[in-house]
Amino acid sequence: QQSSNGPVKKSMREKAVERRNINKEHNSNFKAGYIPIDEDRLHKTGLRGRKGNLAICVIVLLFILAVINLIITLVIWAVIRIGPNGCDSMEFHESGLLRFKQVSDMGVIHPLYKSTVGGRRNEDLVITGNNQPIVFQQGTTKLSVEKDKTSITSDIGMEFVDPRTQNTLFSTDYETHEFHLPTGVKILNVQKASTERITSNATSDLNIKVDGRAIVRGNEGVFITGKTIEFRMGGNMELKAENSIILNGTVMVSPSRLPSSSYGEQFNNGNWLRFKLCMCADGTLFKVQVTGYNTGCQTSVNPCGATH
């Protein structure tokens, strides 16, 4: 308040009341210094929009991987039985040896290069298949163990070696040594054999038996020698040579297997011809047409001459 004589001085009490009112109004005014701003223009913290969706996808992927890892761990623990004391079913050695300590059920095994499968020294190695053959295969070499047979197939040959003495028991290597059967093996059953010679002991016979057709072929000739050579066949026997066939020694032909005719049948009836098999002193065979009962080996052209 002011008067004509100047401002009116306030008393101490009035000044205290005025100061109290100003402080009270100031403390109750919450909008003091507030400036309204658009919220969309403010800086936003956290992951929003595409970044948020990507973060959710990463979290879901990590959760799936964690579940798969848990399943694999449970399978390893249940099948291989890994515990605090190691693995109950197998052992891993520093030399690369994998040892199974109990009966194991497995399907297809892919071993490393030049791997070895074996058992303990004083125990048998038992491998069984559930109505299926057991096949060991490395490259083109295959060993198949079936119910009624055991077959070995290889394009590069095979060799059986004693692991203790390192001696070769059986091998198909023709370059370093001859083909010898193991001790106790008397029969060799093959579909096709290529070798320089086939021999037997001096005190035993060499028998070659086939169910179908036997073909013996040599690039530089075929030589058959022995104390007694005997051919038995149910069908025909055919001998082929580019130059000549020489039978050196006593040749016996069993007439019981040759076709014969009755005496009352005429020889020249026009239906078919008969020939007589003859042999020269040097082993050359020739035929003479039979014209009567007493037909001999005399011919107009002698095939046993030097020109023949």
VOBA-1610 file (N, C-alpha, C; in pm, whole numbers, padded with zeros to 5 digits, always signed):
BEGIN
Gln+00084-00118+00000Gln+00000+00000+00000Gln+00088+00123+00000Gln+00044+00222-00067Gln+00117+00349-00073Gln+00020+00465-00038Ser+00076+00570+00016Ser-00001+00693+00048Ser+00059+00811-00027Ser+00002+00924-00010Ser+00055+01043-00076Ser+00192+01083-00022Asn+00216+01039+00093Asn+00346+01072+00154Asn+00453+00966+00123Gly+00420+00863+00045Gly+00516+00756+00012Gly+00463+00622+00056Pro+00548+00509+00029Pro+00504+00372+00067Pro+00492+00357+00216Val+00388+00279+00254Val+00363+00256+00396Val+00448+00134+00438Lys+00517+00151+00538Lys+00600+00042+00588Lys+00513-00061+00657Lys+00548-00195+00626Lys+00476-00305+00688Lys+00545-00345+00816Ser+00456-00398+00896Ser+00512-00441+01024Ser+00577-00580+01006Met+00645-00621+01105Met+00712-00751+01103Met+00611-00864+01089Arg+00497-00848+01152Arg+00395-00951+01146Arg+00340-00962+01006Glu+00316-00851+00939Glu+00261-00855+00804Glu+00361-00917+00705Lys+00486-00879+00726Lys+00586-00938+00636Lys+00596-01090+00654Ala+00584-01139+00774Ala+00591-01284+00800Ala+00470-01354+00739Val+00350-01292+00752Val+00230-01353+00693Val+00242-01357+00541Glu+00293-01250+00480Glu+00308-01245+00334Glu+00410-01350+00285Arg+00517-01363+00357Arg+00620-01462+00317Arg+00564-01604+00328Arg+00483-01626+00430Arg+00424-01760+00449Arg+00327-01791+00336Asn+00250-01696+00293Asn+00155-01719+00185Asn+00225-01746+00050Ile+00335-01675+00028Ile+00410-01697-00097Ile+00471-01838-00100Asn+00528-01880+00009Asn+00586-02016+00015Asn+00480-02126-00001Lys+00364-02101+00060Lys+00256-02199+00051Lys+00207-02213-00093Glu+00195-02098-00164Glu+00151-02103-00303Glu+00258-02168-00393His+00380-02141-00362His+00488-02198-00443His+00497-02351-00427Asn+00479-02400-00308Asn+00488-02545-00285Asn+00371-02621-00345Ser+00256-02554-00359Ser+00139-02621-00414Ser+00128-02608-00566Asn+00219-02537-00631Asn+00215-02517-00775Asn+00307-02622-00842Phe+00248-02736-00892Phe+00327-02845-00955Phe+00358-02818-01101Lys+00295-02722-01160Lys+00319-02691-01300Lys+00421-02582-01320Ala+00488-02545-01216Ala+00589-02439-01229Ala+00706-02491-01314Gly+00744-02423-01418Gly+00855-02462-01507Gly+00820-02570-01605Tyr+00695-02617-01622Tyr+00654-02723-01713Tyr+00634-02666-01852Ile+00692-02735-01951Ile+00678-02695-02092Ile+00617-02813-02166Pro+00498-02803-02219Pro+00436-02917-02290Pro+00510-02948-02420Ile+00549-03082-02438Ile+00624-03130-02557Ile+00552-03255-02610Asp+00551-03277-02746Asp+00488-03394-02807Asp+00566-03520-02768Glu+00497-03624-02720Glu+00564-03745-02670Glu+00631-03824-02783Asp+00576-03818-02906Asp+00636-03893-03017Asp+00773-03842-03055Arg+00802-03716-03019Arg+00932-03660-03054Arg+01039-03686-02947Leu+01000-03745-02836Leu+01098-03773-02731Leu+01179-03898-02766His+01300-03916-02712His+01386-04034-02733His+01328-04152-02656Lys+01305-04266-02724Lys+01246-04384-02663Lys+01355-04487-02638Thr+01357-04545-02523Thr+01452-04650-02486Thr+01390-04787-02508Gly+01478-04899-02516Gly+01430-05035-02534Gly+01422-05075-02680Leu+01377-05204-02708Leu+01366-05260-02843Leu+01221-05249-02888Arg+01199-05177-02995Arg+01066-05156-03048Arg+01064-05188-03198Gly+00950-05229-03253Gly+00935-05253-03396Gly+01006-05379-03441Arg+01083-05371-03549Arg+01152-05486-03606Arg+01258-05542-03513Lys+01324-05451-03440Lys+01425-05499-03346Lys+01362-05585-03237Gly+01246-05548-03195Gly+01178-05629-03094Gly+01138-05767-03147Asn+01087-05772-03271Asn+01051-05901-03331Asn+01173-05991-03350Leu+01285-05930-03393Leu+01408-06007-03410Leu+01457-06062-03276Ala+01447-05982-03172Ala+01489-06029-03040Ala+01403-06146-02994Ile+01274-06141-03023Ile+01186-06252-02985Ile+01222-06380-03062Cys+01253-06366-03192Cys+01292-06483-03272Cys+01421-06546-03219Val+01518-06462-03182Val+01644-06513-03127Val+01620-06588-02997Ile+01534-06536-02914Ile+01506-06602-02786Ile+01437-06736-02808Val+01342-06740-02904Val+01275-06867-02934Val+01372-06969-02990Leu+01464-06925-03079Leu+01565-07016-03135Leu+01657-07072-03028Leu+01700-06989-02937Leu+01785-07036-02828Leu+01710-07136-02740Phe+01582-07115-02723Phe+01502-07208-02643Phe+01493-07345-02712Ile+01473-07343-02846Ile+01466-07470-02921Ile+01599-07544-02914Leu+01710-07471-02931Leu+01842-07533-02922Leu+01866-07592-02784Ala+01820-07523-02682Ala+01836-07575-02546Ala+01758-07705-02527Val+01637-07712-02585Val+01557-07835-02574Val+01624-07950-02648Ile+01677-07924-02770Ile+01746-08028-02847Ile+01870-08075-02773Asn+01944-07983-02717Asn+02063-08020-02640Asn+02026-08107-02520Leu+01913-08076-02457Leu+01868-08156-02344Leu+01832-08297-02388Ile+01765-08311-02504Ile+01728-08443-02554Ile+01852-08524-02588Ile+01949-08462-02656Ile+02074-08532-02690Ile+02146-08576-02564Thr+02149-08492-02466Thr+02215-08528-02340Thr+02147-08646-02273Leu+02013-08648-02274Leu+01941-08760-02214Leu+01965-08889-02291Val+01970-08880-02425Val+01997-09000-02506Val+02137-09053-02478Ile+02235-08963-02474Ile+02372-09007-02444Ile+02380-09070-02306Trp+02312-09012-02212Trp+02315-09066-02076Trp+02245-09200-02066Ala+02135-09219-02144Ala+02060-09343-02135Ala+02121-09455-02217Val+02176-09423-02337Val+02227-09526-02426Val+02374-09558-02396Ile+02457-09456-02397Ile+02600-09478-02373Ile+02629-09491-02224Arg+02539-09442-02141Arg+02551-09454-01995Arg+02678-09388-01944Ile+02686-09260-01969Ile+02798-09181-01919Ile+02763-09131-01780Gly+02851-09157-01685Gly+02830-09116-01547Gly+02954-09054-01489Pro+02955-09033-01358Pro+03074-08973-01294Pro+03198-09059-01309Asn+03182-09192-01321Asn+03297-09282-01331Asn+03334-09313-01476Gly+03278-09242-01571Gly+03309-09267-01711Gly+03193-09332-01782Cys+03223-09401-01892Cys+03121-09466-01974Cys+03114-09614-01936Asp+02992-09662-01913Asp+02973-09801-01872Asp+02980-09899-01988Ser+02952-09855-02110Ser+02941-09948-02223Ser+03064-09951-02312Met+03150-09850-02309Met+03266-09847-02398Met+03380-09770-02334Glu+03499-09791-02391Glu+03620-09723-02345Glu+03692-09662-02464Phe+03744-09544-02444Phe+03823-09474-02546Phe+03967-09468-02497His+04059-09515-02581His+04201-09517-02546His+04276-09413-02630Glu+04393-09376-02580Glu+04473-09275-02649Glu+04523-09324-02785Ser+04538-09455-02801Ser+04585-09509-02928Ser+04477-09509-03036Gly+04355-09468-03002Gly+04245-09468-03097Gly+04158-09592-03087Leu+04188-09681-02993Leu+04109-09802-02976Leu+03977-09771-02908Leu+03869-09826-02962Leu+03736-09816-02904Leu+03694-09955-02861Arg+03675-09973-02731Arg+03644-10104-02675Arg+03502-10104-02619Phe+03423-10202-02660Phe+03287-10220-02608Phe+03294-10318-02491Lys+03237-10280-02377Lys+03244-10360-02257Lys+03119-10441-02231Gln+03019-10432-02319Gln+02896-10508-02301Gln+02833-10531-02438Val+02724-10606-02439Val+02656-10635-02566Val+02599-10506-02624Ser+02632-10478-02749Ser+02591-10353-02813Ser+02506-10384-02934Asp+02402-10305-02953Asp+02312-10318-03067Asp+02334-10199-03159Met+02378-10225-03280Met+02409-10117-03373Met+02374-10162-03514Gly+02357-10066-03602Gly+02320-10095-03740Gly+02438-10089-03834Val+02457-09975-03898Val+02566-09957-03994Val+02680-09883-03925Ile+02801-09936-03938Ile+02921-09878-03877Ile+03014-09836-03989His+03062-09715-03984His+03157-09662-04083His+03291-09642-04013Pro+03381-09741-04018Pro+03511-09726-03952Pro+03603-09633-04031Leu+03712-09595-03969Leu+03810-09510-04035Leu+03895-09594-04131Tyr+03989-09529-04195Tyr+04073-09594-04295Tyr+04163-09698-04227Lys+04166-09821-04284Lys+04248-09933-04233Lys+04216-09960-04087Ser+04089-09972-04054Ser+04049-10003-03917Ser+04051-10154-03896Thr+04061-10193-03770Thr+04070-10333-03731Thr+03961-10364-03631Val+03889-10473-03652Val+03786-10521-03560Val+03835-10651-03499Gly+03840-10659-03368Gly+03891-10778-03302Gly+03831-10793-03164Gly+03865-10904-03097Gly+03815-10932-02964Gly+03930-10952-02867Arg+03898-10985-02742Arg+04000-11011-02641Arg+04073-11142-02672Arg+04188-11157-02614Arg+04273-11270-02648Arg+04210-11402-02608Asn+04149-11409-02492Asn+04094-11533-02440Asn+03942-11541-02452Glu+03881-11453-02529Glu+03736-11451-02545Glu+03700-11448-02693Asp+03585-11507-02725Asp+03537-11508-02862Asp+03469-11375-02896Leu+03483-11336-03021Leu+03415-11217-03071Leu+03289-11264-03142Val+03174-11238-03084Val+03046-11285-03136Val+02974-11168-03201Ile+02943-11182-03329Ile+02869-11081-03405Ile+02748-11151-03466Thr+02629-11107-03432Thr+02505-11168-03481Thr+02422-11064-03553Gly+02344-11111-03650Gly+02252-11025-03723Gly+02109-11072-03706Asn+02019-10981-03689Asn+01877-11012-03670Asn+01812-11036-03807Asn+01817-11163-03851Asn+01760-11204-03981Asn+01821-11126-04097Gln+01943-11079-04079Gln+02013-11005-04183Gln+02158-11053-04188Pro+02221-11052-04307Pro+02363-11090-04314Pro+02452-10983-04252Ile+02566-11026-04204Ile+02665-10935-04147Ile+02766-10904-04257Val+02780-10777-04290Val+02862-10734-04403Val+02971-10642-04352Phe+03097-10676-04385Phe+03211-10590-04361Phe+03260-10542-04497Gln+03261-10412-04517Gln+03296-10357-04648Gln+03392-10241-04632Gln+03498-10244-04714Gln+03596-10136-04720Gln+03631-10114-04866Gly+03577-10008-04924Gly+03600-09985-05066Gly+03528-10089-05150Thr+03604-10158-05238Thr+03548-10262-05322Thr+03555-10400-05257Thr+03618-10411-05142Thr+03631-10540-05073Thr+03515-10557-04976Lys+03449-10673-04982Lys+03331-10696-04900Lys+03333-10839-04847Leu+03309-10852-04717Leu+03295-10982-04650Leu+03152-10993-04599Ser+03081-11095-04648Ser+02941-11114-04612Ser+02926-11249-04544Val+02874-11245-04420Val+02850-11367-04342Val+02699-11387-04335Glu+02651-11491-04404Glu+02509-11521-04407Glu+02481-11650-04331Lys+02356-11693-04333Lys+02315-11810-04257Lys+02376-11937-04313Asp+02382-11949-04446Asp+02429-12072-04508Asp+02560-12057-04583Lys+02618-11939-04587Lys+02744-11923-04659Lys+02817-11798-04612Thr+02943-11794-04643Thr+03030-11678-04617Thr+03103-11645-04746Ser+03087-11524-04795Ser+03145-11485-04923Ser+03236-11365-04905Ile+03346-11365-04983Ile+03443-11255-04985Ile+03455-11208-05129Thr+03433-11081-05152Thr+03440-11022-05286Thr+03540-10907-05285Ser+03633-10910-05380Ser+03734-10805-05387Ser+03787-10797-05529Asp+03807-10675-05575Asp+03866-10652-05707Asp+04017-10640-05704Ile+04075-10624-05586Ile+04220-10604-05574Ile+04288-10722-05506Gly+04214-10828-05476Gly+04275-10943-05410Gly+04254-10939-05260Met+04291-11049-05195Met+04276-11058-05050Met+04391-11139-04993Glu+04413-11120-04862Glu+04525-11184-04794Glu+04488-11205-04649Phe+04515-11324-04596Phe+04491-11357-04456Phe+04627-11370-04387Val+04644-11292-04280Val+04773-11285-04211Val+04751-11321-04065Asp+04840-11402-04009Asp+04836-11434-03867Asp+04880-11311-03788Pro+04796-11256-03699Pro+04834-11132-03629Pro+04952-11151-03533Arg+04976-11274-03487Arg+05085-11295-03392Arg+05220-11314-03462Thr+05221-11398-03565Thr+05346-11428-03635Thr+05365-11347-03762Gln+05259-11279-03807Gln+05262-11200-03931Gln+05292-11287-04054Asn+05261-11415-04045Asn+05279-11505-04158Asn+05153-11504-04244Thr+05172-11509-04375Thr+05060-11510-04469Thr+05004-11651-04478Leu+04879-11668-04435Leu+04814-11798-04440Leu+04752-11826-04576Phe+04698-11723-04636Phe+04629-11740-04764Phe+04633-11607-04838Ser+04665-11612-04966Ser+04675-11490-05044Ser+04643-11521-05189Thr+04588-11422-05258Thr+04560-11433-05402Thr+04660-11355-05485Asp+04774-11324-05429Asp+04878-11250-05501Asp+04959-11350-05583Tyr+04941-11350-05714Tyr+05010-11444-05800Tyr+05152-11399-05835Glu+05183-11275-05814Glu+05313-11224-05856Glu+05425-11267-05762Thr+05397-11275-05631Thr+05504-11306-05535Thr+05513-11455-05504His+05405-11530-05515His+05409-11673-05486His+05290-11740-05554Glu+05292-11873-05554Glu+05186-11948-05615Glu+05062-11948-05524Phe+04955-11987-05585Phe+04826-11990-05514Phe+04817-12121-05436His+04826-12116-05303His+04821-12234-05219His+04697-12226-05130Leu+04628-12338-05119Leu+04515-12343-05028Leu+04565-12362-04885Pro+04492-12310-04788Pro+04533-12329-04648Pro+04529-12476-04610Thr+04599-12508-04503Thr+04603-12645-04455Thr+04464-12688-04409Gly+04419-12803-04460Gly+04287-12854-04424Gly+04179-12821-04525Val+04203-12725-04615Val+04105-12690-04718Val+04132-12776-04841Lys+04033-12856-04882Lys+04049-12948-04994Lys+03963-12912-05114Ile+03866-12827-05097Ile+03774-12791-05205Ile+03773-12640-05222Leu+03790-12595-05343Leu+03784-12452-05377Leu+03670-12433-05475Asn+03570-12356-05436Asn+03451-12333-05517Asn+03455-12189-05569Val+03476-12174-05699Val+03484-12041-05760Val+03398-12040-05886Gln+03352-11921-05924Gln+03278-11903-06048Gln+03372-11890-06168Lys+03484-11821-06148Lys+03580-11799-06256Lys+03718-11786-06195Ala+03815-11858-06251Ala+03952-11855-06200Ala+04047-11829-06314Ser+04146-11743-06290Ser+04249-11711-06388Ser+04385-11737-06322Thr+04454-11839-06369Thr+04581-11878-06309Thr+04669-11941-06415Glu+04798-11951-06385Glu+04892-12009-06480Glu+04886-12161-06481Arg+04866-12222-06366Arg+04859-12367-06361Arg+04782-12411-06238Ile+04727-12532-06246Ile+04655-12594-06135Ile+04716-12733-06115Thr+04765-12760-05995Thr+04831-12887-05965Thr+04776-12943-05834Ser+04800-13070-05813Ser+04766-13137-05690Ser+04889-13212-05639Asn+04876-13270-05521Asn+04986-13348-05466Asn+05013-13472-05551Ala+05133-13526-05535Ala+05170-13643-05614Ala+05091-13766-05575Thr+05037-13767-05454Thr+04964-13884-05404Thr+04813-13867-05407Ser+04762-13757-05459Ser+04619-13731-05460Ser+04575-13690-05599Asp+04448-13712-05628Asp+04391-13678-05758Asp+04346-13532-05760Leu+04344-13475-05879Leu+04293-13340-05901Leu+04158-13354-05971Asn+04051-13318-05899Asn+03916-13329-05952Asn+03857-13190-05972Ile+03808-13166-06090Ile+03740-13039-06123Ile+03597-13075-06160Lys+03502-13029-06079Lys+03361-13062-06099Lys+03282-12933-06116Val+03190-12934-06211Val+03103-12818-06235Val+02961-12868-06249Asp+02867-12780-06213Asp+02725-12813-06227Asp+02673-12788-06368Gly+02735-12692-06437Gly+02686-12658-06570Gly+02789-12687-06677Arg+02851-12584-06728Arg+02945-12595-06840Arg+03083-12550-06795Ala+03184-12630-06827Ala+03323-12598-06791Ala+03398-12559-06917Ile+03465-12444-06912Ile+03545-12394-07024Ile+03687-12372-06973Val+03782-12442-07035Val+03923-12425-07002Val+03990-12362-07122Arg+04046-12241-07102Arg+04103-12165-07212Arg+04240-12113-07170Gly+04336-12120-07259Gly+04470-12068-07233Gly+04516-11978-07345Asn+04573-11864-07308Asn+04622-11772-07411Asn+04744-11827-07485Glu+04822-11912-07419Glu+04941-11970-07481Glu+04932-12122-07487Gly+04812-12173-07490Gly+04793-12317-07498Gly+04750-12376-07365Val+04689-12494-07372Val+04645-12567-07254Val+04715-12703-07254Phe+04788-12734-07147Phe+04861-12859-07132Phe+04806-12932-07010Ile+04759-13054-07032Ile+04705-13138-06925Ile+04792-13262-06915Thr+04855-13281-06800Thr+04943-13395-06779Thr+04903-13465-06650Gly+04928-13594-06645Gly+04897-13672-06527Gly+04914-13820-06555Lys+04913-13899-06449Lys+04924-14044-06465Lys+04802-14098-06537Thr+04686-14052-06499Thr+04561-14092-06565Thr+04474-13968-06578Ile+04429-13940-06700Ile+04344-13824-06726Ile+04206-13878-06767Glu+04105-13838-06695Glu+03971-13889-06720Glu+03873-13773-06727Phe+03792-13772-06833Phe+03688-13672-06853Phe+03552-13741-06844Arg+03467-13689-06758Arg+03331-13739-06746Arg+03234-13622-06764Met+03140-13640-06855Met+03048-13531-06882Met+02913-13590-06921Gly+02810-13512-06896Gly+02677-13556-06932Gly+02636-13513-07071Gly+02704-13412-07127Gly+02668-13364-07260Gly+02780-13388-07358Asn+02810-13288-07439Asn+02912-13298-07542Asn+03046-13246-07491Met+03153-13296-07553Met+03288-13252-07525Met+03346-13193-07652Glu+03393-13072-07644Glu+03442-13002-07762Glu+03585-12957-07740Leu+03673-12994-07833Leu+03814-12954-07830Leu+03841-12866-07951Lys+03890-12745-07926Lys+03918-12649-08031Lys+04065-12608-08025Ala+04126-12598-08143Ala+04265-12554-08152Ala+04285-12486-08286Glu+04375-12389-08289Glu+04404-12319-08413Glu+04486-12406-08508Asn+04580-12485-08456Asn+04666-12567-08541Asn+04628-12715-08533Ser+04655-12777-08419Ser+04631-12921-08408Ser+04606-12957-08263Ile+04545-13073-08243Ile+04522-13132-08111Ile+04597-13264-08107Ile+04689-13279-08014Ile+04774-13398-08002Ile+04738-13471-07874Leu+04700-13598-07888Leu+04675-13685-07774Leu+04790-13784-07768Asn+04885-13760-07681Asn+05007-13840-07674Asn+04992-13943-07563Gly+04986-14068-07599Gly+04971-14173-07500Gly+04858-14266-07538Thr+04811-14343-07442Thr+04703-14438-07465Thr+04570-14366-07451Val+04493-14363-07558Val+04364-14299-07560Val+04258-14407-07567Met+04169-14408-07468Met+04064-14509-07462Met+03929-14440-07474Val+03846-14495-07564Val+03710-14445-07585Val+03613-14555-07547Ser+03523-14527-07456Ser+03426-14627-07412Ser+03316-14639-07516Pro+03301-14755-07579Pro+03198-14768-07683Pro+03056-14774-07628Ser+03044-14792-07497Ser+02909-14801-07442Ser+02835-14669-07452Arg+02907-14560-07462Arg+02843-14430-07472Arg+02827-14383-07616Leu+02879-14459-07714Leu+02868-14421-07853Leu+02740-14478-07912Pro+02677-14408-08004Pro+02553-14461-08065Pro+02584-14580-08155Ser+02496-14676-08154Ser+02513-14798-08235Ser+02383-14826-08310Ser+02393-14912-08412Ser+02276-14948-08494Ser+02268-15099-08506Ser+02153-15147-08541Ser+02132-15292-08556Ser+02195-15339-08687Tyr+02224-15472-08695Tyr+02286-15526-08814Tyr+02192-15528-08933Gly+02065-15533-08908Gly+01970-15539-09018Gly+01951-15406-09087Glu+02003-15298-09030Glu+01982-15164-09088Glu+02083-15141-09199Gln+02039-15088-09309Gln+02127-15059-09421Gln+02211-14935-09391Phe+02336-14934-09445Phe+02426-14823-09418Phe+02397-14705-09509Asn+02362-14730-09629Asn+02339-14620-09722Asn+02190-14610-09752Asn+02115-14571-09651Asn+01972-14558-09671Asn+01932-14416-09709Gly+02031-14326-09722Gly+02001-14191-09765Gly+01957-14097-09656Asn+01940-14149-09533Asn+01895-14061-09424Asn+02012-13992-09355Trp+02115-14066-09318Trp+02229-14007-09250Trp+02352-14092-09275Leu+02469-14032-09250Leu+02597-14096-09279Leu+02663-14138-09149Arg+02746-14245-09159Arg+02825-14292-09047Arg+02973-14280-09081Phe+03053-14245-08979Phe+03197-14232-08998Phe+03267-14311-08888Lys+03387-14357-08921Lys+03470-14430-08829Lys+03587-14342-08787Leu+03615-14338-08658Leu+03723-14256-08604Leu+03852-14336-08607Cys+03954-14279-08673Cys+04084-14345-08685Cys+04193-14253-08634Met+04310-14311-08606Met+04421-14233-08551Met+04551-14280-08612Cys+04637-14180-08644Cys+04769-14210-08698Cys+04864-14246-08585Ala+04984-14286-08624Ala+05085-14322-08524Ala+05131-14203-08443Asp+05125-14083-08502Asp+05167-13964-08429Asp+05054-13902-08346Gly+04937-13967-08343Gly+04827-13916-08263Gly+04726-13835-08340Thr+04745-13819-08471Thr+04649-13742-08551Thr+04521-13823-08572Leu+04407-13760-08547Leu+04277-13824-08563Leu+04218-13785-08698Phe+04151-13882-08761Phe+04080-13853-08885Phe+03960-13947-08893Lys+03869-13918-08983Lys+03746-13996-08997Lys+03741-14060-09135Val+03675-14176-09139Val+03655-14250-09264Val+03508-14287-09272Gln+03446-14261-09385Gln+03305-14292-09400Gln+03284-14443-09403Val+03186-14490-09328Val+03155-14632-09318Val+03061-14669-09432Thr+03108-14765-09512Thr+03026-14812-09625Thr+02983-14957-09608Gly+03040-15028-09510Gly+03003-15167-09487Gly+03041-15207-09347Tyr+03015-15339-09319Tyr+03042-15385-09183Tyr+03192-15395-09156Asn+03273-15419-09253Asn+03416-15439-09236Asn+03497-15321-09287Thr+03442-15203-09279Thr+03514-15084-09327Thr+03631-15056-09235Gly+03751-15038-09290Gly+03870-15009-09211Gly+03909-14863-09222Cys+04034-14833-09189Cys+04085-14695-09191Cys+04163-14665-09317Gln+04154-14750-09418Gln+04224-14724-09544Gln+04148-14621-09625Thr+04221-14520-09671Thr+04161-14413-09752Thr+04249-14390-09873Ser+04191-14329-09974Ser+04268-14298-10094Ser+04373-14192-10068Val+04341-14099-09980Val+04438-13994-09943Val+04482-14022-09800Asn+04610-14051-09783Asn+04663-14088-09652Asn+04686-13962-09569Pro+04609-13941-09459Pro+04629-13820-09377Pro+04748-13830-09281Cys+04811-13944-09275Cys+04922-13961-09181Cys+05057-13932-09244Gly+05058-13876-09364Gly+05184-13847-09429Gly+05252-13727-09367Ala+05371-13698-09417Ala+05450-13586-09365Ala+05383-13453-09398Thr+05308-13449-09510Thr+05243-13323-09548Thr+05129-13291-09456His+05082-13389-09386His+04970-13368-09296His+05015-13358-09150
//
